[in-house]
């Protein structure tokens, strides 16, 4: 399973609104189309973490391909009042907000 972790900034009070937007989005066929197996959202001291697990090994590529779908465009627009790029000067796409995994361990 492949995972991506998007890091951004979010006012902690926006958590319920962001969760509701993703709850609606996840009822569509988009998660299945993207190969999403699990989505988890976390907040910590003004930071937003979006952990997404994929059934395929190319999750980042699938996100890039899906970003032209009207549903993806809509949720991206709906999230803008709540989610701010971690570094607005360098953000161009979701790939610019993805953390780099440097260690992985799985129980046998």
C-alpha positions in Angstrom: 0.0 0.0 0.0 1.2 3.5 -0.9 0.7 6.5 1.4 0.9 10.2 1.0 1.0 12.8 3.7 0.0 16.4 2.8 1.1 19.1 5.2 -0.5 22.5 5.3 -1.8 25.1 7.7 -5.3 25.2 9.2 -7.1 27.0 12.0 -8.0 24.2 14.4 -11.5 25.5 14.6 -11.9 24.7 10.9 -11.6 20.9 11.6 -15.3 20.1 11.6 -15.9 22.0 8.3 -12.9 20.3 6.6 -14.1 16.9 7.9 -17.6 17.6 6.5 -16.2 18.5 3.1 -14.2 15.3 2.9 -17.2 13.2 4.2 -19.2 14.5 1.3 -16.3 13.9 -1.2 -15.7 10.4 0.1 -19.3 9.4 -0.7 -18.6 9.9 -4.4 -16.7 7.5 -6.7 -13.6 9.7 -6.5 -11.9 7.7 -3.7 -12.4 4.5 -5.7 -11.3 6.2 -8.9 -8.1 7.4 -7.2 -7.5 4.1 -5.5 -7.9 5.6 -2.0 -8.2 2.9 0.6 -8.2 5.2 3.7 -8.1 8.9 4.5 -7.1 10.4 7.9 -7.0 14.0 8.8 -5.0 15.4 11.7 -4.4 18.8 13.2 -1.6 19.9 15.5 -0.9 23.5 16.6 -2.2 25.2 13.4 -0.9 22.4 11.1 -3.0 20.2 9.0 -2.0 16.6 8.1 -3.8 14.7 5.4 -2.8 11.0 5.3 -4.1 9.1 2.4 -3.5 5.4 1.7 -3.7 4.0 -1.8 -4.2 0.5 -3.2 -1.7 1.4 -5.9 2.0 2.4 -5.6 1.6 5.6 -7.6 -0.7 7.6 -5.3 1.0 10.9 -5.9 0.6 10.4 -9.7 -3.1 9.5 -9.3 -3.7 12.7 -7.4 -2.1 14.7 -10.1 -4.3 13.0 -12.7 -7.5 13.5 -10.7 -6.9 17.2 -10.1 -8.7 18.1 -13.3 -11.9 16.2 -12.4 -14.7 18.7 -11.5 -15.2 17.1 -8.1 -11.6 17.4 -7.2 -11.6 21.0 -8.4 -14.7 21.7 -6.3 -13.3 20.2 -3.1 -10.0 22.1 -3.6 -12.0 25.3 -3.9 -14.2 24.5 -0.9 -11.1 23.8 1.2 -9.4 27.2 0.3 -11.1 29.2 3.1 -9.9 26.5 5.6 -6.5 25.2 4.4 -3.5 27.3 3.6 -0.3 26.1 1.9 2.5 25.4 4.3 4.8 27.5 2.1 2.6 29.6 -0.3 5.7 30.8 -2.1 6.5 27.3 -3.4 3.1 25.7 -3.7 1.9 24.9 -7.2 0.1 21.6 -6.8 -0.7 19.0 -4.1 2.7 17.4 -4.8 4.4 20.5 -3.4 2.8 19.8 0.0 3.6 16.1 0.3 6.0 15.1 3.0 8.9 12.7 2.1 8.9 9.4 3.9 12.4 8.6 5.2 11.6 5.5 7.4 9.0 2.8 7.2 8.5 -0.2 9.4 5.7 -2.8 9.2 5.0 -5.6 11.7 5.6 -9.1 10.4 
